[in-house]
Amino acid sequence: MPIKTQNDLPAKEILERENIFVMDENRAMHQNIRQLEIAIVNLMPLKEDTELQILRSLSNTPIQVNVTFVATSTHEATHTSLSHLNQFYQTFDDIKNRNFDGLIITGAPVEQLEYEEIDYWDEICQIMEWSKTHVFSTLHLCWGAQAGLYYHYGIPKHMLAKKKFGVYAHKVKNRKIPLVRGFDDVFYAPHSRHTEVRKADIEKVDKLTILAESDEAGVFLIMNDDGRQIFVMGHPEYDRYTLHNEYIRDKKKGLPIDLPVNYYPDDDDTQRPLLQWRSHGNILYSNWLNYYVYQGVPYEFINYNEIYGK
């Protein structure tokens, strides 16, 4: 899929080296097609790494995607340069009068805080409320999934005894639902979190369906009844070394951290980590784009209030 980016986005050069078709603004101007408009609310501290991971995950269908990166205005980023944010990111105020085909809300390293204690919580609530009328389908990742379940359905999160950290096996449920089309019976996905949302709480909400879960890591994939809200409890977009970098970082800080589960060959952190989740991560993003974004929206840019009668 051609991904449309700004000409000088640093991730563009890396994606091109991986033979991923990235179209800059100049070439896109000469394309007479209906591209999908996808906004990405990037809450991760290392924003450039997350940009690359998500763009790579979105690159596996023939659909052309125009990506708009969004950063919160109520939180000052400390791990990404101000020049990068000013050049490549917009704020919610910049986009709130636009409509988007899809929205991605990433994870964030704040799950040990209560939602209301987070400095940008009110802004995230505004974005999630806005998404009901300005976005066709929203993909929530990790903390973004927990936050979305809490905001939309009142489902709480719970602290874990220790960090859920590693690559876990998951089983597919409700195979007939298009979001998991092409999945194997068992697939792997990374997790990196201190909190969880419990299956029993999700099952109390009639509008929600669990599509995949793990005996060790719990619920992984949830969807509401019309596919406009999808919740992913892990990080299928992570690259090979993301968990490794987190592990080394926490060790250097003296934080309590175990080896990532099912990650290093023979549990030897000097060996190259095994990449076991890329194919299913790509399928998940492709199915979301195809069945819940592209197939659902008309060719002309849409008025979501008219479609949903709100």
C-alpha positions, 0 to 999 in steps of 0.5 A: 500500500502506498503510504502518503507522508511528508517528504522529509519524515525520517521514517520515510527513508527507513521504510523505503530501504525496506522496499515499502512503497511510501509516496511523498506529498508531491507525487500524491498530488497527481493521484486522482483516487480516494485515499483513506485519511488516518489520524494517529494519536501518538502517546508513546515517548519515543514517537519516531520509533512508533511512527515507523512501527505503525507505518510499517504495519499499515503498509500491507494492503493496496489501499492508499493511506494519508497519515496525520500524526497528532500529539497532545497539547496538554503534555510536554514530550521529553523524548522527542525533539520539539522541532520534530513535533512542530514539523510533523505533528498537529494538535487536536485543535488543528484536526477537530473540524475534520473527518477521518476514515480511521483513528489509531490511539497508541499505548502510553507508559502511564498505566500505573497512574489512575486515568484522572491523574494523567495530565492529558486525560481530559484531552484524550477524553475529548478525542474519544468523544469526538471520534464517535462523530468524526471517525469511522473506526478507531483502533485502540492499542495497549493503554489506549485500549484500556483507556477506551474501554474505561471511557466508553464502557466504564470498564476498570483496569487492575494492577498486575503483581508484576509486569506482563512482559514478553511474547505470548500465545493467543487463541482465536475466538469468533473466527467468522468475524472479518477482523481475525480472517486469515489468523491461525488458531494460535498466534503470538503477540507482544505485551508490555504492561503493568495493568490488565482489563479482566475478561469478566468485566468485558463480558458484562457489556453486551456490545463487546465481543472478545476475538482473541485471548491468551491463557497467560496474558489474558484478553487480547482483542475486543471489538464493539458490535458495529466495528467502530471501536476495536481494542488491542491489549498488546503491541502487534506493531512492535519490531524485533528489538522493542522489547529488548530495548525496554528490558535493557532500559529498565535493567539500567534504571535498576527497575524490577524486570524479568526476561521477556517471556518467549523472546530470546532463544534459550532465554539468553539476552545476548542472542538475537530475539525471535520475531514471531508476531509480524505476520499476524500483526500485519493481518490485523492492521490489513483487516482493520483497514479493509473491512472496518475502514475502506469497505465501510466508507463511501467514495465521497468524503463522508458526513458521519452525523448523517450516517449514524443519525447523530 
